[in-house]
Amino acid sequence: MEHEDSRMSDARPDEELMLCVRNDEVEKLAELFERHHLALFNFFARLTGDRVASEDLVQDTFYRVLKYRRSYKPGTSFRTWMYQIARNVRNDRFRKQRDEVEIEAAPVAAVLPVDTVEDQQQTERLKRALMQLPEDKRELLLLSRYQGLRYEEIARLLQCEVGTVKVRVHRALQELRERFYWRDQNRRRPHRSLGG
C-alpha cells in the first residue's frame, strides 16, 4: 500500500504539490526540486554562461519558493510562478555584478548527444550565437525553446500580450539566425571593394 501511495504522489501535478508546500507540507518541495532543478539549471547556464553561478541560482530559487510559498495562488501554473522567481533571483544577483560573459564561457548543456565533429561544431556555433544575443532576447528563446513554456505562460511571466511575445520570439529567432550564419557567409564570400 505504501508503494502504491508513493507512485500516486509522483503522478501529482506540480500545482497540487505546491499547494501542499504552501500549506506547510514543506517536504513536498523535494519532489518539485527533483522535477525542475535540471531544467532550471540549464536555463540559468544558458542565460549566464556560468555553471557554478547557475547551481547557486537554482538553490536560491528554491529557497525563495519555500520562503514565499504563501504568495503562490491556487490555479496558477507552478512553472510560470517558478520562472518568475528564477528571473527575480537572477536579476537580484547580477544587478550587483554586471560582468560580461565571455563567449568561451558558454555553457556545456546537456542537449542531445553529438555524434560527429561537424554536429559538435554547429552546436558550439549555436551556443556562441545565443550568448551574443542581448539578454532579453536570449531569455525569451530559452523560455520558449529550451524550457518549453507556452507563449501564454511567457506573456504572464513578462506581463504582456501573447501577440507581443510571438513578435519578440520571432525577432529573437531572426537575430539568432543572422548571428549563426553571419560568420559562415563572411568566410565564403570574397570581400568586395566599395567601388566594385
N, C-alpha and C positions, 0 to 999 in steps of 0.2 A: 504493500500500500504506500509506503514511504517513497519507493522508487517511482511509482505512478504519479505521486504528488509532485516530485521534483521535475518530471517531464512536463507536467501541466504548467509548472512555474516557468520553464524555459519557453513555452509557447505563448506566454502572456505578452500582450502588446507593451511597447515602451511606455505609452501613456498611462497604462494601468500600474506598471511598476513605479513610475514617477509619482503617481498619486499615493502609493504606499509610502514612498520616501517622504513625500510632503506630510503624511500623517505619522511621521516619526518611526516608520519601519526602515531605518537608515541602512540596514543590512542589504536591502534590495538594490541599493546604489551599486553594489559589486556586480550585479547582473548587467546593469546599464553600462558600467565601465567595461565589462568584458565584451559587450556587443559593439561598443562605439570607440574604444580608445585607439584602435589601429587606424580607423578612418580619420579620426580627429588628428592623430599624429601625422598621417600623410598630408592632410590639409595644411597643417602648420609647417611641415617640412617643405612642401612645395611653395608655400607662400613666402616663407622666410629664407629658405636655403640653409637653415641651421638646425641640424638634427638634435643637438644637445638642448638648445633652447626649446625646440619643439616638444621634447619629453617633459620639460618643466611646464610648458604652456598647457599640455594635456592635464597634468596634475593640478595646476591652478584652476583650470576649467571645472574639473570635477569637484574641487574644493568649493568653488563658488556655487555649483549646482546644489551641493549639500547646504551651504550657508544660506542661500536664497531660495531654498526648496519651497517655502511658504508662498513665494511670489508666482509659482507655477499655477496656471489657471487650468482647471479641468476643460477638456475639449481642445486644448492647444496641442499642436504637433510637438512631440518631445524633441525631435531632431531640429526643428526650426528654433525652438527655445534654446537648445544646447548650443547651436551655432551662433546665436545672438550673444550668449555668454562668452563663447570662444572668441568672437570678434572683439568684444569688450576687453577680455583678458589680454589679447594680443595688442590692441591699441594702447592699453594702460602700460604694458611692459615696454613697448617700443616708442612710446611718446617720449620717454626719458632718454632713450638712446637711439638716435637717428642715424645709425651706421648704415652705410651702403653695403649690400650683399654682393660679394664678388661672384662673377659668373662661374668661376671654378668651384665655388662652394655650393653649386646646385645639388639638390638632394638626390640621393640614390634611393629612389622609391621602389617599393615592391609593386610593380605594374604587372606586365606579362613577361614570361620567360623569353629571353632573347637568344635566338639560335645562331644567327650569323653576325659577322663583323659589321656588315652593312646595316642590318637592323639596329645594332648597338649604336652605330654612328648616327643613324636617324633619330634614335631615342635621345641621344646626347644633344643633338641639334635642337630637338623639340624642347628639351629642358632649358637650354640656353635661351631660346626664343621666348619661352614662357617667363623666365627670370628677367628678361629685358622689358617686358610689358610694364606699364605703370601699375602700381599695386592694386588700384580699384578694378582694373580690367583683369588682372591675374586672379584676384579673389573671385570675381564673377565666374570665370571659366572653371576654377577649381570647384566652386559650389555646384555649378550646373553639370559639368562633365565628369569630374572625378568623384565628387561626393554624392552625386545623383539626386540633388534636390530639384524638385519641380519648380517651374517658373513662379507658380503661385506661392510656394514656400519662400523663395528668394524675395519676391515682392513684399511679403510680410516682414521678412528679415530686414530688408532695406527701406521699408516703409515708403513704397512707391507703387505705381500701377504695373500690372503684369505686362502690358504693352511696352512700358519703359524698359523693363528687364529684358524683353525679347530684343529690342533695338540695341541695348547695351551689349548683350551677349553677342549679337550679330557683329557689331563693330569690333568687339574684342577679338572674335574669331578672325575677322578680316585682318586686323593688325598682327595677330599671331602668325597668320598665313604669310603676310608680307615679310615679317621678320625671319620666318623659317626659310622662305625661298630667296630672300634678298642676297644672301651670301653665294648661293648656287648660281644665280643669274649673273652676278657680277664676276664670278670666276669664269663663266662660259663666254660672256660677251666681250669682244675686243673693245678696248676703250676708244671712243671716237673724239676727235677734236671738235671744239665748238663751231668751227668754220666749215666742217666737213659734210 
